[in-house]
């Protein structure tokens, strides 16, 4: 993972707006070979366009935009066997929303199918992983960027979205996923990309499926999920891995979110070198001060979000620079890569941020990093 003591590097968390044509084909891709071929062609074109646009903006560390995936976690249902149970299409109601029954947020997960696990997990469409890697490699051919990453669902976040009805315990389900998903992580690393493992379960899970647990019990869940993640990443050098934790990429009260300070010690002991997390939204922006008390371990890199991904405000580049400088002032500029809070198109067809505005927000990220880089 590249670091810089001079220019502040920029990145994002993975998902980028998908073309309308691709969204239509995404829903049709499994209806026959012609539909599949049309989707594969459109996905390759979308990746090429997304990479070219990131490079043109000046983003340093780019991704394939998750163009081929319906979401960052549930895509595995199409690639792994065992997910033939009845679909649960909605997220559990967040604990923070219980206190505000008059608030009716637009749920952006309703278009995502979430079948339950009802059989043994194994690869059934490994070619999909290889297509994603090949499309990204092709798209990067003429791009001038510092580094490239691909995101993949962590075992823990899969358990959160795709419920278990087959394995005898949560732990057994978690490690079965780890044993299979390790193949995807290793393939991404072998292709020369940074592996980003998406781990919203480590934070947002506290507000949803683990809301009934005590703080100590939830920390035990976080530790268990991180152990399974480290097991799956054992063959990849830490400097080739970054992880993204999140409190949920949605507007809402968030007043029952677990504080970063309550879990960061566990997170920092995990294998990935890079730690990506929201740092721009109003509930967590203040948590830069956590790093005044928590020493960043040698070799670790912070990837704080300095762009909110739940509103259509385009951040002023000066504000972005100030957010970057807070972190750089505490942990050192060389240990900071500026990013977005979360994905800009987390669920295909369900983004709350307009596609053109999403790209403008990324432009503000790059410009803010330039401002911060010019100031010592």
Buried (B, 14 or more C-beta within 10 A) or exposed (E): BEBBEEBBBBBBBBBBBBBEEBBBBBBEBEEEEEBBEBBBEBBBBBBBBBBBBBBEBBBBBBBBBBBBBBBBBBBBBBBBBBBEBEEBEEBEEBBBBEEEEEEEEEBBBEBBBBBBBBEEBEBEEBEBBEBBBBBBBEBBEEBEBBBBBBBBBBBBBBBBBBBBBBBEEBEEBBBBBBBBBBEBBBBBBEBEBBBBBBBBBBBBBBBBBBBEBEEEEBBEBBBBBBBBBBBBBEEBEBBBBBBBBBBBBBBBBBEBBBBBEBBBEBBBEBBBBBBBBBBBBEBBBEBBEBBEEBEBEEEBBBBBBBBBBBBEEBBEBEBBBBBBBBBBEBBEBBBBBBBBBBBBBBBBBBBBBEBEBBBBBBBBBBBBBBBBBEEE
